[in-house]
Amino acid sequence: MSSSIGRIFVVTSLGESHGPYVGVVVDGCPAGVEVDESLLERDLARRRAVGQTGATPRSEPDVPRIISGVLKGKTTGAPICMLVENVNVRSDAYSAVSDTPRPGHADYVAREKYRGLNDPRGGGRFSGRITAGFVMAGTVAREALRTIGIEVFAHTMAIGGISASVPSLQAARDAALLNELSCADSNAASRMKEAVLQAASEGDSVGGVIETIATGVPVGLGEPVFDSVESVLAHAFYSIPAVKGVEFGAGFAVAGLRGSTSNDPFIVSGDRISTAKNDAGGILGGISQGMPVVARVAIKPTASIAVEQETVRLSTLTPERIAVTGRHDACIVPRAVVVVESMMAVGLCDLALSAGVMQRVVK
């Protein structure tokens, strides 16, 4: 398995859904970045299921433990190991998974690739549970980015086909404080909540779209062609379970435009060069150009649903019908907002170090 990402700011994920711990090791983080358990708890709380509409009944306390790399609240420059314990585990619901793979899950492909040696409980390494480690890495990355004036945030753009209207950058920044869906549009949030509850009542699930934005990004991040800003960030986003699409700026909408419309005209703003709009998402030629970096990710509906679906009994190669039992989310989008935000921060931190914008020791 490839469980590491990054060239300088290297994040290594560890643990399984029903193992004793999930966690992360962050290597290459500058010394002097302020990080403590309270910051980790703040971000992990946004990922937890407690109080979220349609969220799984599995409630983990997610109390973070910093094992190494932090002394007196600041990073030391050594590898940072952070763990959370899995305490609310029920593995009995997964006993049949090895022979009747769940549609939409990695059960079948994991069994084939690892010849049955993988941990199938709760999805094992393929579970969204491992993103608790992503969030902790994101906390470290976000605090490191703040030392050079970069801020990263995310918000819910759509759930169940219901789209939000975002009036301003500030509204997007404050979205996590406005409602449990982290949606900047309160009217849309109410309709999204109804859609989630309706799906849950029918034993079904819905997906959605999350937008993440980084402000204060200087000109010059990105190492074209294979470590461009889009390449690095897309790699990070696609490492999140359930992400099935990524776009930057205007994204797929540019396919229906003319160049005279899609191009962002350059203007002088104060003493710097800016653009009149930002359909490029803050990236030109794979390099950040000083505007906010904007990306959106598509989150598929939760694969574990109580609605009966078709599968195959692998031992006999005969058709089966399966209704997934256990504890699952009707919509993971609200919980995934902080995960997407975290992976944006991880990718940008690596890019900032690669470009020499961030130093190995911060003050």
TACORMO-V591502 format. One record per helix or strand of 2 or more residues. SS is the DSSP state (H for helix, E for strand). FROM is the first residue (numbers start at 1). TO is the last residue. Records with the same first field share a line. If there is no record, write none. Layout:
# TACORMO-V591502
SS->FROM-TO + FROM-TO
This chain:
# TACORMO-V591502
E->4-5 + 10-15 + 21-27 + 65-68 + 70-71 + 74-75 + 80-85 + 151-159 + 162-163 + 208-215 + 243-248 + 266-269 + 272-275 + 283-284 + 287-289 + 293-299 + 309-313 + 318-322
H->37-47 + 92-94 + 107-113 + 121-126 + 128-146 + 169-178 + 186-201 + 229-238 + 251-256 + 259-262 + 333-354
